[in-house]
Amino acid sequence: TVAVEAYTLMYGRTLFLGVLLGWLLALVNLNIQHDANHGAISRSGAINKTLGLTLDWTGGSALLWRVQHVLLHHANTNMAGQDPDLELAPLARLHRWAKRLPHHGMQHVFLLPLTLLVAFKWVFIEIYGLVIMEYKGRVNISSLANKDRAMGICLRLFFIARFVILPLVLRPTLVTAVSIALTFMTAGGYLGLFFIISHNFEGVTMYNAEVAGPKGIGATITTKGQPTAYEQSWVVRQIESSSTVGGRWLGWLNGGLNYQIEHHLFPRVCHQHYHIVSHVVRSWCKAKGVKYNHFPTVQGNLASTFSHLFALGNSDE
C-alpha cells in the first residue's frame, strides 16, 4: 500500500492505480487493523494499539471504530435500536421495527451502490466525532481517551494532506481527482459489501431490546416476519445473527471476516485460526440444533441479501 501510494506521488495517478490503491486500503483494514483493534494480533497491548492505528493511516479512526464496532456492534449484533450497523433509517429499512417508506421498495437496488460513498463520510465527516468526543450523539467518549483523540485528529489531517491535497497540488488534473475518488469508492464499496452481507440475508435472526421476552432478552424475527419472544443465550444470538461465506482462501484474502460467525464468537482470536475453529462451531451447532448460516459462495450470500432487502422494503411483515 505504501509503495503504491509513493509511486502515485512520484509518477502520477491513473484510474487503475486509484482502484488498486482503494482495494489495498480495504485489505489493510480487513487484515491488520480489524484484528489489532480487537486485541487479536498480539498478546501485547502496545503492539495491538500501534497496528490498530493503520486504520487512522488509511483515513479512519481507531478510537471511533472501537466504540462503534467493538462496543456497540459486537455487544448488540442485529439488535434494533442498539446495533449501529442496523440503523440506517430513513435511508434504508434493515429491520421490521423501522418505519417502511416508499423508497425502501428499491433499497435492494440502491443500498449496495451507496456503499461506494461511505469512505467519503469516514474521512471528511466523522472527524467531527473525534473533535467533540462523541459517537453519533449516542455515546460520549471518556476523557481518558483524549490522547487517542489527539493522535486520531493529527493522523486524519495528515491523511487528507498526503492523500488528497498533495496529489492535487503536484498534478492538478481531472484524472488525479477522479483517481482519488475511485480510491475512496473502491475501499468503501469493498468493505461495505462484506459487512452488509454478513448480517443481512434471508433467515437471519434479528432482535428488539424493547420487545421483551420472558426475561427481557428480546424478540427475535426471521425474514418471514414471524416474531417470537423468548430467552436467548449470547452464543446463539451471535451465531444466528451472522453468516459465514466461502472458506479458507477467502479468509486468507479478507482477514478471516468471511468467518463472521466464528469472529463474533471469538473476536480476540487471530483470524488465521478461524478456518479451524469453524469445524468446531459447526459440530456444536449441529449437536445443539442451532442454525449455522453458511453460504458456499459470495454470490449466493449476495443473492440472499438482495432478497432480504427486497422483503423488508416491500412488506411490513
N, C-alpha and C positions, 0 to 999 in steps of 0.2 A: 504493500500500500504506500509506504513512504517512498519507495523507488519510483512508482508510477507517478505519484504526486510531484516528486522532484523533476521527473522527465517532462511533465507538462509545463512546469515553470521555466525550464530551460529551453524547450523546443516548441512550446505552444500546445494548446488543447485541440483535440479533434472530437467529433461526435462519438466515435468509437471509444476513445480514451475516457470520455465522460461517462459512458455506460459501464465500461470496465472498472473505473475507479469507484463508481457507486456500488457495484456488486462486491468489490473488495472491502469497502467500508462496512457493508452489511455483514460480510463474513467475519470481520473483526468483532463486530457486536455479538454475533451468534457464537463464535468460538472462544473468545477471550473475555470480554467484559462481562458477559452474562454469567459465566462460571465464577469469575472473580468477585462480582458484586453479590453473589450468593455465598461467598466464602468457600468455594468448591475447588479452586485450583491448587491451593497450598494450605498446609496447617498453619502457616504464618499469616497472621492478620495483616502485617505490613505489606507482604507480597500481594495478597489479595487486593488490598486497598490501592496499591500502586498500579496493578494491572487493571483494576476497575476504572481507573482514570482514562483508559483507552476510549471509553465512551465519551468523555469530555474532549479527547483529542479528535474524535470524529464528529463533533458538533452537538453532542447530547449533554446530559448531566447525570453523573453517577449518583449524586445526592437525591435529586428528584426521582430518579429511576428506582432507587431503593425504597422510597416512600410509595410510589405508585405501584411498582411491580412486586417487591418483596413483602411490604407491609400490608397493602390493600388487596392486590390481585390474588396472591397465593393464599392469604388467610380467608378470602371470601370468594373463591372461584365460582363464577356463574351465579353469584348471589345478587339478585336485583336490588339496586339501591346501595350496594356495598362494593361491588367489583367495578372499578373504573373502566375496565375493558368492555363492560357490558352496557355502559351508559352512554349511548350516542344520540339519544333523543334531543331535539326533534329531528335530527338529520336522518337517523335510521332507527328501526324498531328491532332490537335484538332479544327481547323477551316479551311474553304476553301481558305483563303488567304495565308496559309502556303504552301510552295512547297511540292508537293507529291513525295516521294521517294519510291523505290521498297519495302523496308522493311515495309513500312506503311501498306501494304496489310495484314500484320499479326498482326497489333497493337491491334486488338480486342483479340488476344491470349496472347500477352506478356506484355501489359501495366499494367494490374492489378497485375500480379505476381511481377512486378518490384517495386511495392509499398512496398514490403517486405524489400527492401533495403533502403528506404528513411530515416529511422531513423538513419542509419549509417552516412548519409550525414549531417543530422541535428546536430548530436553530434560532429563529427570529422572534418567536412569541414567548416560548416557555422560559426564556431568560428572566422574564418579569417575576416568575415564581421564585427564582433564586434571589432576586433583589429584595423581595418582601418576605422571604422565608415562609412561603405558603404554597400548598399544592391545590390548585383549582378551587380555592375557597373552602376546601373540605378539611384539610389537615394543616395546622400550624406547626412548623418545623422548629424544634428546640434550638435555643441559642447556643447549646453545646456544639452545634454543627456550624458555627459561624466561620471557623477556619475552612471547612469544606465549601461553604458558600463562597468565600473569597477566592479559593482556588478555582471553583467552578466558573465564576464570573470572569476571572483572568483568562482561563483556558477557552472560554466561549468567545471572548473578544479576540483572542489570538487566532482561533479557528476562522472567524469571519474575516480577519485581516489577511491571513495567509491563503485562505481557500476561495474567497470571493473578491476582495479588494485588490490584492496583489496581482492575480492573473489578469484582471481587467485593466490595471494600470500598465502592466507590461505589454499587453496586447488587447487594446480596447476595440475588439471586433464583435460582430454578432455571433460568430462561431464560438468565441470564448464564452459569451453569455449563455448561449444555448447549451454548450457543453457542461457548464456549471449546473444549469438547471437539470440536465439529464442525469448528472451525478446524484443530485438530491432525489429525483424521481425514481431512479433505479434502486437506491438504498431504501427509501421509504416503501416503495412498492414490494420489494423482495421481503423485507421484514414484516410488513403489514399482511402480506399474503399468508405467511406461515403462522402468524399469531392468530389471524381470524379463523382459519380452517381448524385450528387446534381445539376450539371451544364452541364452534358454531356449525352444527351438522345435524342431519336427521337422527332423531332418537336421543339427542343429548339431554342430560338432566340439568334443569335449572332450579333455582331456589329463590324464595322471597322471605326475607327475615321478618317481614311484617305480617305474614300469614303463618301463624304459629302452628306447629304440630303438637302432639301430646305433651312434649316437654320443651316447647319453644324452639325447636331446631329449624322449623320452616317447612313450607310446602314445596313439593317437587312437581315438575311437569315434564312431559316429553313433547316432541314436536307435534304430536297428535292433540295436544292441548288438554289432556286429562289430568286435573290436579289431584294430588293425593297428599294429605298431611300425615307425616309420620316421622319418628325419630330416626336420624341418620348419622352414622358414625363419620368422623372426619375422613377416614381412609376411603370409605365407599363414596363419599361426596367428591373427593379428588379424582377417583377413578372414573366415575360415571359422568363427570362434567368435562372430561378431557378425551383426546384421541391420540393414538399412535399411528403414524403413517410410514409406509416403507420399511426399511430395515437398516442394516449396519452401514451400507455405503452412503445413504442419505444422512445418516447420523454423523459419519465422518466429515461430510461436507458442511452440514448445518449445525455443528456443535451439539449434536445429540438432541436437539429440540424437536425432532420428529418423534422422539420418545417422550411425548408430553405427559403421559400418564406416569411413567417412571420418574420424570423430573419433578412432577408435583408431589409425588410420594417421598422422594429423596432429593430435595433441592440442593443439599450440601454435598452430594456425591458428584464427583467429576463425571462429565458426560461420556468419557471414554468407557465407562463401565455399564452404561445403560443397556447395551445390547445383551449383556449377560443378565442384568437384573430383570429384563423384560420376561425372560423364561420363567423366573421365579414368580413374578407378579401374575403372569398368565395362569400358571398352575394353581396359585392361590385363588384367583378369581373363579376358575372352573370348579374348584372344590367347594367354594363358599356360595356359588350361584350368583356372583357379581358380574355384571355385564362389562366386558373388556372391549372397548371400541377400537378396532384396528382396521385401517384401510391399506391394502397392499400397495396402492399407487397414490401419488399426489393427485392425479386426475380423478380418481374415484372419490377422494376426500373433497376435492373442489366441487365435483358434481353434487355431492351430498350437501355441501354448504350452500350452493345456489338454490337447491330445493328447500332447504331450511329457511333461507332468507325470503324466498317467494311465499312460503306458507305463512310466515309471521307478517309479511307485508300485505297479504291479501285476505287474511281471516283473523277474527278476534279470538278464535279458539286456540 
